[in-house]
Amino acid sequence: MAEPQIDGQEKPTLAFLGPVGTYSHQAAYDRFGSTVTYSERQTITDVFHALSPSVPLALIPQENSIHGAVIDTYDLLRSPCMGKTSFVRGDVVLSIKHSLVVRKGVRLGEIQHVLSHEQALGQCRAFLREHLPTASLVPYASTAGAARALLSPSIDGLDPLKCAAICSRVIVSILPELEILEEGIQDNNVNYTRFYLLAYSDHTAIPPPSTAPPTQRHALVRISYPPGAMAEKPRNQTRLLNALDLYVIRLDRRPSPLPIPFHDVYFVEVEEETMTDPSWTNQVMRGIQRVSKQGGEANLLGMW
Ligand SMILES: O=C(O)C(=O)Cc1ccccc1
């Protein structure tokens, strides 16, 4: 629920992947500080579905510079509500440094299971291969959720004294029963995660950033062939991309949710070529129309 601010304005509520101490929480706090009311959810899917008139903002991880696209997020971006009651309205980038965390007293040689978000497990593969080659990797909904699980009496039958979690170092100040065994265990010291800011409508008011706002605008367009066109072979994807004819900075592909084998959905992130071009919005809309004329389906999922 919105909470009144000192100046009488209501703070919008922002859903994020909790619990407190996740990277999503840090990214949200870096961007919004005390200008929003925070509402935690247990999974990325729950964050996405929290968007509603009473929770008009949500932050979801989109890609990592070591491990790549966040699959759950791209699968959610296939939802029909995208571009109707869910819009990408911004992005936030966070520098990521992972720690290996255990219950106080547990030693490296005792660890048989490593718990974390699949992104964090994927970003620390070299460390895990070298130092914990026989440990099983247990995916969790979030890094901080994995760290919290270490304090439960049993983790789905696993002994917490034989487990470690990969998470941010902030966890040990939130949960003092835990300690850091190793710090900076990601495969590359240059490690960033980018998050998408979602809003319930394309005109939801978004608290302004405290730092300089981005100078170049972006849009996310979803492109696919309609099911009927699947009879046509070969399905020429470049025909649709050429028809869009915009400055493409990122291209992702996921299987379509339709029960048609190898029918894919493409996510095309485009950027304004010249800063503050007044005709850019129209250029994007015209590109989308051209895709339809070429027999494709194109939906604008957001502009920021
Ligand atoms: O689980 C978290 O802390 C998240 O916010 C998802 C995530 C996991 C690993 C790197 C970046 C984001």
The ligand as a MOL file (V3000), in Angstrom:
LIG
                    3D

  0  0  0     0  0            999 V3000
M  V30 BEGIN CTAB
M  V30 COUNTS 12 12 0 0 0
M  V30 BEGIN ATOM
M  V30 1 O 19.0630 -13.3790 -5.3740 0
M  V30 2 C 19.3560 -12.1560 -5.4100 0
M  V30 3 O 20.0480 -11.5830 -4.5540 0
M  V30 4 C 18.9130 -11.3810 -6.5630 0
M  V30 5 O 18.6260 -10.2200 -6.4590 0
M  V30 6 C 19.0100 -12.0720 -7.9010 0
M  V30 7 C 20.4390 -11.9850 -8.2840 0
M  V30 8 C 21.2800 -13.0410 -8.0080 0
M  V30 9 C 22.6240 -12.9400 -8.3410 0
M  V30 10 C 23.1110 -11.7780 -8.9200 0
M  V30 11 C 22.2570 -10.7390 -9.1860 0
M  V30 12 C 20.9130 -10.8400 -8.8640 0
M  V30 END ATOM
M  V30 BEGIN BOND
M  V30 1 2 1 2
M  V30 2 1 2 3
M  V30 3 1 2 4
M  V30 4 2 4 5
M  V30 5 1 4 6
M  V30 6 1 6 7
M  V30 7 1 7 8
M  V30 8 2 7 12
M  V30 9 2 8 9
M  V30 10 1 9 10
M  V30 11 2 10 11
M  V30 12 1 11 12
M  V30 END BOND
M  V30 END CTAB
M  END
